[in-house]
């Protein structure tokens, strides 16, 4: 099986240099069927320089305008929908019929020369920004997710032609964050930039000892799936993509000050895309038209979205310890699974926002919010552990799980008799599944304070903490008669009291 670097070289040789299958086969020492397979591949999810080409083609002079026009249109089309020499030959015969007197070999030779000029020559840094081209870069920004402060990053994708741009917020700047941000922007605008400029971020680029640039295999898969051309600035030359450099500061000042607060980053990112759409309705700094109208031209020059959806995720194999936990990022970040998977090897799926442990059948064992930052952190999902120990409650004190439990849990369970211990553990597991682990801890702490050990009390405390009902104000219907205000008549009270007292004395005399 070929590496993604080799596949990328093969596809560039065909699409950018105009080489034939046979030429590529000889150059890369692979079978022609293999070349054909990778040239025709469209879904990249996990699972030709013509020798002796003449400078002049006098017989093609009447037809060069047609050929050049079709090849120019190909720059906007998806790879699999670009003209081949055979298709050009057929279209010319259909259009000019008897007036067309050129051979297929002549067409193929001319196309090889023109493709090299039109496609390969465009890899140089353009002096003028063209529609459908974008620049990408990360900037730093703080934000609060679910009340916790994060020192995160924002991905910026700028379109220099129109000065439009989009921004997405992440806790890191790894490959998953980059690709997820690009994917979400592509899907939002309904297209893919023909060319995207990047700096030499370590997430996607490595340099050999000889100074050669080597791209990440995952990035190459993503690039091939969406069909865009990736162009990289020279090292330490961020000015080469000045448009996005200015966008980094603009979006930080206008969208991220003060530090935004939200429950989930994914939800806030969807709001950011809408804010970017609204931001385009201002006038362009150089032209009389709005940014939005110029961005329409960008969109008309973009590639179509691929039919198949791309899953932005990395898969790694981990080894769990005796507590069924595993670590990532050189042991800095620790995640729980389930007691039954202690001292096991598991497959873990990594996305920009989540860490998902999978069993041998790729079924989810545990799902965590992905941890970021240099400090050691731990994400613990207690539900599988509580459910497991509830089956053998008497073994709780002798297991390592007991020492891992919060103080409130240990105090509550210490007060339960042996017969009720299993029920209490199941109840705590139920509270974790209904609400959150933090709520279950608060319930246990309140039960300890009230000296309530029975199961019913535990559930009542939970209901009292979580079932907060809001009643709507009662409004009387129109036409309801108003009642007179109630007034107390002390005189009438005195008269009735004295009358009762007088009747009592008369009866006593009798």
ABEGO torsion letter per residue (X at the ends): XBBAAAAAAAAAAAAAAGBBAAAAAAAAGBBAAAAAAAAABABABBXXBBBGBBABBAAAAAAAAAAAAAAAAAAABBAAABBBAAAAAAAAAAAAEAABABBAAAAAAAAAAAAAAAAAAAABBBABBBBGBBBBBBBBBBBBBGGBBBBBBBBBBBBAAAGBBBBBBBABABAAAAAAAAAAAAAAAGBBBABBBBBBBAAABBBBAAGBBBBBAAAAAAAAAAGBBBBBBBBGBAAABAAAAAAAAAAAAAAAOBBBBBABAAAAAAAAAAAAAAAAABBBAABABBAAAAAAAAAAABBBBBABBBBBBBBBBBBBBAAGBBBBGGGABBBBBBAAABGBBBBBBBBAABBBBBBAAGBBABBBBBBBEABBBBBBBAAAAAAAAAABAAAAAABAAAAABBAAAAAAAAABBAAAAAAAAAAAAAAAAABBAAAAAAAAAAAAAAGBABAAAAAAAAAAAABBBBBBBBBBBBGBBBBBBBBBBAAAAAAAAAAAAAAAAAAAAX
